[in-house]
């Protein structure tokens, strides 16, 4: 599979061929811890206003908590008022998979990591310009990497 590769400064390095990351549930549980495993592997949702990144205003990029794939740049983050980190666009759509989610009596679009199939959150068509999209992510599914000086 091909994903977009980015350095920790958010600079695009090109498209690279990578193997999908597949692990047994027991391996994920051992590696991730309960909160991250609940969200990413069991498609859970953390309560609003409780995650580490919903109110983070630092400059950097957000990577998948499970496999490290680069997902979002803080420059695309905005205050949605929902209590979850929200972005108007991903670093590259190649790094995400979108699937219809009909759980809980709603129809939504689920956002997954393209490389490891981690549940990240949902995307909604009610975001700000320039895209009009709101990628509403769980903090537990993301690892924040501060942008190195000079990047």
Backbone torsions as a table, in degrees:
resi	resn	phi	psi	omega
1	UNK	NA	154.5	178.8
2	UNK	-109.2	134.7	171.2
3	UNK	-128.9	163.3	175.0
4	UNK	-85.6	130.1	-179.3
5	UNK	-100.7	136.1	179.8
6	UNK	-133.0	144.5	173.1
7	UNK	-81.3	177.1	-176.1
8	UNK	-69.8	-9.7	174.0
9	UNK	-89.6	-3.5	-179.2
10	UNK	88.5	8.8	-179.9
11	UNK	-79.9	128.2	179.9
12	UNK	-68.4	127.1	-178.2
13	UNK	-105.5	-6.3	-179.5
14	UNK	119.4	175.6	177.1
15	UNK	-93.2	134.2	-176.8
16	UNK	-126.5	148.7	174.0
17	UNK	-83.8	127.0	178.5
18	UNK	-134.9	156.2	173.6
19	UNK	-83.1	141.2	172.6
20	UNK	-60.2	146.9	177.3
21	UNK	-93.2	113.6	-179.9
22	UNK	-124.7	127.2	178.0
23	UNK	-139.1	157.0	174.7
24	UNK	-73.0	154.2	-179.2
25	UNK	-53.4	-40.5	-179.3
26	UNK	-63.1	-36.4	178.1
27	UNK	-66.8	-45.4	178.3
28	UNK	-59.8	-45.4	-178.3
29	UNK	-59.8	-43.3	-179.2
30	UNK	-65.2	-39.0	-174.5
31	UNK	-81.1	-35.5	-168.2
32	UNK	-97.6	-29.6	-172.0
33	UNK	89.5	159.9	-170.9
34	UNK	-62.3	-45.2	-175.2
35	UNK	-66.9	-45.2	-179.6
36	UNK	-68.0	-41.4	179.7
37	UNK	-63.6	-42.4	179.3
38	UNK	-57.3	-46.9	-178.1
39	UNK	-73.3	-53.7	-169.7
40	UNK	-78.1	-36.5	-174.5
41	UNK	-100.4	-26.4	-178.1
42	UNK	-107.4	6.2	178.7
43	UNK	60.7	37.5	177.7
44	UNK	-81.7	177.2	176.9
45	UNK	-134.8	130.0	176.2
46	UNK	-77.4	151.4	178.4
47	UNK	-61.8	145.6	179.0
48	UNK	-61.6	151.8	177.3
49	UNK	63.3	21.8	179.9
50	UNK	-119.5	-20.5	-176.3
51	UNK	-74.2	160.4	-176.7
52	UNK	-65.6	-26.4	-169.3
53	UNK	-111.5	-2.1	-175.8
54	UNK	-61.0	-33.2	-177.4
55	UNK	-114.4	20.8	179.6
56	UNK	-79.1	127.5	-180.0
57	UNK	-116.4	10.4	-179.7
58	UNK	-74.1	157.0	-180.0
59	UNK	-86.9	129.1	178.8
60	UNK	169.3	-166.6	177.7
61	UNK	-121.4	158.6	179.3
62	UNK	-112.4	126.8	179.2
63	UNK	-112.2	160.7	175.9
64	UNK	-62.1	131.4	179.9
65	UNK	-67.5	-19.9	-176.8
66	UNK	-92.0	-43.1	-172.8
67	UNK	-125.4	-6.9	177.2
68	UNK	85.0	4.0	178.2
69	UNK	-62.4	135.2	179.2
70	UNK	-70.7	127.8	-174.0
71	UNK	-118.6	-50.5	-173.5
72	UNK	-138.9	152.8	175.1
73	UNK	-107.5	141.4	178.8
74	UNK	-60.5	-22.0	178.6
75	UNK	-67.6	-17.5	177.8
76	UNK	-102.7	6.4	-178.8
77	UNK	-84.6	144.1	178.0
78	UNK	-144.3	161.8	178.9
79	UNK	-82.8	106.8	-178.4
80	UNK	-93.4	-14.6	-177.7
81	UNK	79.1	5.5	-175.8
82	UNK	-90.7	-19.7	-176.4
83	UNK	91.8	6.0	174.6
84	UNK	-123.9	150.9	175.9
85	UNK	-62.1	130.8	-176.8
86	UNK	-127.5	140.9	-176.4
87	UNK	-132.6	146.4	178.7
88	UNK	-89.2	-9.3	174.3
89	UNK	-163.6	153.8	174.1
90	UNK	-83.1	167.8	172.6
91	UNK	-59.7	-43.1	177.1
92	UNK	-157.9	132.1	-178.7
93	UNK	-64.4	-19.0	178.6
94	UNK	-63.4	-21.5	-176.9
95	UNK	-90.2	1.2	-179.5
96	UNK	-123.9	153.6	167.8
97	UNK	-120.1	139.4	177.7
98	UNK	-115.1	132.8	-179.8
99	UNK	-136.5	147.8	175.6
100	UNK	-67.9	134.1	-180.0
101	UNK	-124.8	113.6	-179.6
102	UNK	-107.4	21.3	-178.8
103	UNK	-74.2	158.6	175.7
104	UNK	57.9	29.0	177.0
105	UNK	72.0	14.6	179.5
106	UNK	-120.2	158.9	171.1
107	UNK	-114.8	115.8	-178.4
108	UNK	-134.5	174.6	175.3
109	UNK	-112.1	113.8	179.6
110	UNK	-80.0	142.6	176.8
111	UNK	-110.0	125.8	-180.0
112	UNK	-123.3	153.2	171.9
113	UNK	-70.5	129.6	-177.9
114	UNK	-66.6	-28.6	-174.7
115	UNK	-85.1	-40.3	-174.2
116	UNK	-120.6	1.5	176.6
117	UNK	67.5	23.1	177.7
118	UNK	-70.6	136.0	172.4
119	UNK	-71.0	125.3	-179.2
120	UNK	-106.6	-38.1	-176.7
121	UNK	161.1	-143.7	-178.6
122	UNK	-139.3	158.7	176.0
123	UNK	-118.9	139.2	-176.6
124	UNK	-130.4	149.2	-178.9
125	UNK	-87.6	43.4	-178.1
126	UNK	-129.9	29.7	-178.8
127	UNK	-91.4	-178.5	-177.7
128	UNK	-82.3	169.0	170.8
129	UNK	-61.9	154.6	10.7
130	UNK	-90.3	-8.1	-173.9
131	UNK	-99.6	-25.9	-174.8
132	UNK	74.1	10.5	-177.9
133	UNK	-107.8	151.5	175.4
134	UNK	-127.7	103.5	173.6
135	UNK	-85.0	101.7	-175.0
136	UNK	-96.5	104.4	-170.6
137	UNK	-107.0	157.1	172.3
138	UNK	-87.7	132.8	176.6
139	UNK	-56.6	-37.4	-177.2
140	UNK	-63.0	-20.7	-179.7
141	UNK	-88.9	-4.8	-174.5
142	UNK	-119.1	149.0	171.3
143	UNK	-120.4	121.3	-178.7
144	UNK	-87.6	132.3	178.2
145	UNK	-119.0	111.5	178.7
146	UNK	-59.0	141.1	179.7
147	UNK	-69.0	127.5	179.2
148	UNK	-63.9	147.7	177.6
149	UNK	-54.8	138.9	178.3
150	UNK	83.4	2.2	-179.7
151	UNK	-84.4	NA	NA
